Amino acid sequence: MRLSFRFTALLLTASLALAGCNSGSNTSDEHGHNHGDEHGHDHDHDHDHGMDPSAVGLDVDQLPSSGSAPLPDNYPEATTSLIALVQTIGEGLDDGDVDSVHGELHEVGYAIENVEKLAKSSEQSDDVVAATGILFDAFSEIDAKLHGLEGKDYSDVKDEISAAVKTLQASLNNE
């Protein structure tokens, strides 16, 4: 079962904020967490990973991005911006320089979600909305791998990302 796109974006962003980002591998001991033995549930920290954001008064639609400029509020500008962001990330990852695109990797989930929302409200085709899902899934896999979890390398999802970008570019030609 796939989590809602917006909730998944929130979880991805929250996990990055809570875990912190390093280009190296992160173990729970490096973060000061004691998760007990593999079968126990002894947690030596006080934050709740499964917390419902609305329980503490957060509206997922109103959460800001991590400090960059506001996201465009129309489909063509948002899509053009997302395509540029994806290309920048791709170049950095192709060069093996994750640090050069660290900030962009944090922003891409917000940009994808914004394009998806605007695509739906501007009645773009189902292919365009599906392309945003492909991008989100691909970058989620990359993020997981970069944080030492089971995921995929950029080279494993590069073709999927490229095809999704082509779909978005074609949609701009139809505007």
N, C-alpha and C positions, 0 to 999 in steps of 0.2 A: 504494500500500500504506500503510495507516494504522499508525503506530507504536502500541505499547501505550499505553494511557491513562496508566498510572503513569510510564512512561519519558518520555512527552511532557510530563507535568507537571514531572518532574525537569528536563528540558531547558529548559522555559520558565522555571522558577525559577532555574536555574543561569545562563541567558543574562541574566536581569535582574540577578543578583548580579554577574556578571562585567562586564557592560556598564555597570552603574549606570543610574539612572533620572534623566532630566531631562525637564521638560515641553517642552523645545526639541528640535531635531533633533540627532542625534548622528552624527558622522562618525568614521571610524576614526582620522583624524589627531587629533581632539580627545581620543581615548583613548590616544594615544601608540603606536598600532599602525602598523607599516609593512607593508602586505600586498603590496608590490611592484607590478609592472605587472599589468594585468588577466589576462594569460595565464600569468604566472609563479606560482610558489608560494613566493616569498621571504617568510617570516614572521619578523618582528623581535620575537618574544615567545616566552616559554617555556611557555605553557599549551596544553594539548591539548584543542581543542573536541570531539573525537570520543572522548574517554576513556570507557572502561567504568567506571562507578562502583564496581563490585565489584572491579576491579583494584586499587583503593586501599583496600579494606576497607569500602566504604560499602554498607549494605543499604538499598535504596530504601524498603522498608517502614518502616524505623526512622528515616528522616530527619525532623528536627523542622521545624515551620513556621518562618517567619521571626520568631519572637519573640512572637506573640500567645498568648492562652490556648489550652490544649489543646482539640482538636476533640471535639465530643460523640461518645459511643460507642454511641448508639442512633439508629435511623433517624428517629423523629419529631423529636427535638431537633436532629439534624444537618440535617435537611431544613428545619425552621423557621429555623434559623440561616442556612443557605444562601440561602433565599428573602429574608430580611431583608438579607443582604449584597448580593445581586443588585439589590434595590430601591434600596439606598443608592447603589450604583455607578451605576445607571440615572439616578437623580436628579442626581448630580454631573455625569455626562456630558451629560445633557439640558441642564443649565445651562451647559455648556461649561467647567466647572471641574474639570479633571483632577486638579489638585493636592489638591482637597478629598477625593478618593477614591483617592489614590495608594497608601496602605497597603492599602486594601480590594482594589485591583487585584492587589497581590502575594499576597493571601490567598485569592482566589477559586479558584484552581486546586487548592489543598489542600482547600478546602471541597467542591468538586465531586467530587474524587476520593474523599473520605471518604463522601459520600452514595452515590456509585456502589458502593463496597465494602459499605456497610451495606445498600443496596438489594438487592444480590445475596445477602448472607447472611441477609436477612430475607425472601427469596423474593418480592420485589416483582415486578410485571409487567415484561415486556420493554419496554413503553412508558416506564416509569419509568427504566430503565437507559438507554434511548435518549435520554431527555430530558437526562440528565447528559452524554452525548456531544455533544448539540447545544449545551449550555451551554459545555462545554469548547472546542469548535470555535469558537463565536462569540467567546468571550473571548480565545482565541488570535489570532483575526483582529484584534480590537481592539488587543491588545497589540502585534502586529506593526506595525500602522499608527502607533501612538503612538511606536514606536521607529524610525520612518522607513523601515520595510520595506513590502513589498507586503502589504496587509491591507485591512480594512474599517473604516469609521466606525461608531460605535454606531448611528446612524440606519439603517445598512444591515442590521443584524442584530437590531434592536430587536424586530421581530415574532417572529422565531425564539426569542429569549430569552423573550418574553412567553408564547408557546405552551408552551415547556418548563417555565416556572414554573407555569403552570396545570396541567400534568400532575402536577408534584410536589405542588401544593396538593391536587389531587383524591386523590392517594395517601394524604395525611394524613387525609382524610375517611373513608377505608376502613380506617384502623387500628383 
